[in-house]
Amino acid sequence: MPQDWQQLTKLTGNRPVLVERVRLEAEDTAIEGSFELPPLARLSGDDQIFVIAFLRSHGSIKEMERVFGISYPTVKNRLNRIAGQFEFVDTNPQPRQSEVLSQLQRGDISAAEAIERLSS
């Protein structure tokens, strides 16, 4: 199986891949459409190996230094570069109920504004 992904990576040249058919093996069912690969699968093969090693080392940068024979800053830079390829943060987060109620209690916002924020 790992060789399949390596061959796919060579074939695509790390260009974006769009999956058009998914088959559920146990159900003998196929679904056709346009499906993007999950974010981790979009990483290069080398980056996937790096992430797996990081997870298997329980996030130990010292272990990553040892396994890959690279320095602490190199590990950090590579992790930052990989992490930069993912969106983790909601760019428009909804305020938490406790924050809105605290603002209301302090008089920072009106009751109408608190209701609007909590209902959106």
Summary of the structure (lengths in Angstrom):
residues: 120
radius of gyration: 22.4
end to end distance: 45.8
largest distance: 62.1
contacts: 227
relative contact order: 0.07
helix: 58%
strand: 12%
